[in-house]
Amino acid sequence: MASEHTERGVWSNRVALVTGGNSGIGRAFVERLTAHGAKVIACGRNETTLQRLREGHPIIEIFRCDITIRQEVLALVAAIQDRHGRLDVLINNAGIMEQVNLLEETVGDDRIAHEIAVNLTGTILLTRRLLPLLRTGRDPLIVMISSGYALLPATRAPTYSATKAGLHSFTMALRRQLLGVGIRVVEVLPPLIDTPATRAERQPKMSAHALVDRALHDIENGRDEILPGKVGLLPILMRLLPSYAARRVAET
């Protein structure tokens, strides 16, 4: 009981925005933070799944927003300003994975560009727009959900791997830039997670709630780079057996 009380105290009454909050990892963050007393805003592109989320958790706020569309991002920022006047926690979770073979002519430029826009460009621009609200927040925190593929790429998902590597680099630079203003920046690099998007994958998966529990625990204990599950072994393998590590990740 003491542990639950402590967790609730850390997050209680903090205004938290979760992008891609209507499913998968994002939904798990919404549910856990709400349970710990945060004032959670879930945003996503699918109005139907957002409404279903709120039906199960009437206390949360929902906001339909495509982070690749500037006007929708500006509307989201304005709504948070009007309703709360600040933002304490930003969970940058929105993302998509496209499995593409770039030798196939059927792979359109728009498909590749959209994946980059969601996973990297949109996340960076949304973060920038929210910095003024975060600067007025309580113990402000940005959490970037990248991927183990940020460290080594998967052959089946070249663009996804590239965007997550870019997000990893951006996160490190942003962390240094924000040191002087008191905004903490944390990166979570998940392994394969059991979500609707990975239903067809037959490899071992970590549950979304287990990932979020690990992330929140590590955040509370001061870690700024969180490598759950098998991803925790990657830095060691990359140092001791780099070719082996690259080959094994490429095949996943």
Protein Blocks (a to p, Z undefined) as FASTA:
>chain_A
ZZmmmmmmmmgopacddehklgcjllmmmmmmmmnopacddddfblklmmmmmmmmmmbc
cddddfkbmklmmmmmmmmmmmnopafbdcdfbccdddddfkbmklcfklmmmmmmmmmm
mmmmmmmmmmmmmmmmghiaddddfbfklmpccfklmmlmmmmmmmmmmmmmmmmmmmmn
opacddddddddddfklmmpcbdcddfklmmmmmmmmmmnopabdcehjllmmmmmmmmm
mmlmmmmmmmZZ
